[in-house]
Amino acid sequence: MGIAVPDLDAAVRFHTEVLGLRLTHREENAEQGVAEAMLEPQQPGHTQIQLVAPLSPESPVARFLTRRGPGLHHVAYAVADLATASAALRHRGVRLIYDSARAGTRGSLINFVHPADTGGVLVELVQPTG
């Protein structure tokens, strides 16, 4: 799950100090125009929260924050092979945001399903590294 925030440091403090999550990774992704932080519960499992903050006023997350304010930005699903998953979705008539994979967190490959095809939810497909 990705949450759009205007101030990444403040959001990380809230999620770690108030909610008790653990910061596991932080990076800037210039291609996506975001600074991001990955958090998970103290007892790790498969659930992760991604906080995303815009690097510039022109980034897609900045536009999202202007239109909707802070909050749920996307839901992410891990896939074993992004190219295969993307081809299967396109075959079913689902639109993807990018023609080909882009770089994501920790060197992963990502693409997004257009929210108009998912009932209004931006869905991220993630092929983790390794």
C-alpha positions, -999 to 999 in steps of 0.1 A, spaced: 0 0 0 13 34 -9 4 65 10 10 100 -5 24 124 20 36 160 17 64 156 43 82 123 43 101 129 76 70 138 95 51 108 81 80 85 90 81 98 125 43 93 129 43 58 115 74 47 136 69 67 169 31 67 171 20 35 152 51 15 161 61 5 125 97 -2 117 115 18 89 132 -8 67 143 12 36 144 48 23 154 61 -11 148 88 -37 135 77 -71 141 105 -95 124 87 -124 92 85 -104 97 119 -89 94 107 -53 112 102 -20 100 71 -4 102 51 28 92 15 33 78 4 67 66 -28 82 52 -40 115 76 -49 143 70 -86 135 78 -87 98 56 -105 74 44 -97 40 27 -64 48 46 -33 39 36 4 39 52 27 14 52 64 21 57 86 -10 65 123 -11 70 144 -42 105 155 -51 91 184 -72 58 202 -77 56 186 -112 57 150 -100 26 128 -103 25 125 -65 25 163 -61 -4 165 -85 -22 138 -65 -17 157 -33 -30 189 -49 -61 172 -62 -69 148 -33 -46 157 -3 -26 131 17 -39 96 18 -40 63 0 -22 66 -33 -20 30 -46 -22 -7 -37 8 -28 -48 9 -65 -57 41 -85 -61 44 -105 -93 70 -131 -102 74 -118 -138 63 -83 -146 64 -87 -184 42 -118 -182 18 -102 -158 16 -71 -179 10 -91 -211 -18 -111 -194 -35 -79 -183 -32 -62 -217 -46 -94 -233 -77 -89 -210 -81 -53 -221 -66 -37 -191 -46 -5 -196 -11 -1 -180 4 34 -174 38 26 -189 46 7 -221 74 -11 -204 87 -16 -169 102 12 -148 126 12 -119 110 9 -85 121 6 -49 153 -14 -42 158 -20 -79 125 -37 -84 106 -34 -117 72 -17 -116 42 -7 -137 8 6 -128 -27 -4 -139 -48 25 -149 -73 34 -122 -101 37 -147 -98 -1 -152 -97 -10 -115 -127 8 -100 -107 40 -92 -77 24 -74 -42 28 -88 -27 -7 -87 11 -11 -88 26 -43 -101 60 -50 -85 86 -76 -95 110 -76 -66 148 -80 -72 163 -114 -65 
